């Protein structure tokens, strides 16, 4: 299902910019790990954004080691923001979730 959603996104819309995809991946991964580890829907959303940011990084020729480091750093930052109930981070998370094709 996630692969299908990614295929739909790629066919109908350009991939999001790397920074935007990385932010959504980081937020959704941090949310799943911190608040929804057993939630299949949260897993699907974080997997979707992980695949999207990976595709964007490939297209932008971001070196793999840099990609991994940047995503880990962004996820750690997002986890702190979500744990602090940062309104901007929560709104961004909601926007990322809403962008996942259904």
N, C-alpha and C positions, 0 to 999 in steps of 0.2 A: 504494500500500500504506500509506504513512504517513497519507494523508488518511483512509483507511478506519480505521486504528487510532485516529485522533483522533475520528472519528465514533463509533466503538464506545465510547471512553472517555466522551464527552459524553453518550451515550444511557444508559449503565449506571451511571455514577458522576458525582457533582458534580465540577466542575473543582477541582483543588487550589487552595489559597490562593495568592495572588500571590507571596508571599515563598517558598513552597515550590516553586512552578513556576519562579520565577526562579533559585533555587538549583540545581535540577536542570538547567535550560537552561544555566546558567553552567558547571556541572561537566562536562556532556557536550560542550559546545562546546570548553571548554579541553582536555579529554581528547583529542578528535578532532584538534584543531590541534597539540597537543604530542606525542602518542604514536601516533596512529592516522589520520594524514591520508589514507592510501590505503585505509582499511578501510571497505567499504560499510556494514557493520553499525553502525559507530560514526557514520557519516554519518546513517543512518536514525534512530538514537536521538537524536542532537543535533537533527535536523530536527523530530522528534516533539515534543521538549520546547520547541523554539523556537516551534512552532505553539501548543502548550498555553499557554505564558506570554503569547504574543500575544493569544490568546482571553481569558485571564484579565484581562489589562490592559484590553482593550476593555470587558469586563463591569464592571470596577471603575472605568472611566472615568479611567484613568491617562493623562495627556497623553503624546502620542507622544514628544516630546523627552525627557521625564523617563524614560519606559520605555527608550528607546535608551541613555540615559546610565547608568541603573541596571544594565541588562543588561551593558553594556560594562565597567562597574566591577566587577560581580560576576564576570564571566568572567576579568578580569585577576587578581582575588584568587584565584579557583579555580585558575588556571594556576600561580600561585606555590605554593599549597598542594599541588597534585598534584606539581609538580616537586620539592618538598621531601619527598615521600612521606608527607605528613601522614595518619596513620591515620584520623582522623575524616573527612577529605575523601574518602579512598578508600572508606570504608564508605558514606558518603553517595552517592558515585557508583554503587557497586554497587546500592544501594537504588533509585536513580533508574532504572537500567537494568532492574532487575527489575520496575518498575512499568509499563513499556511493554507494551501489549497485543500479543500474538503472534498 
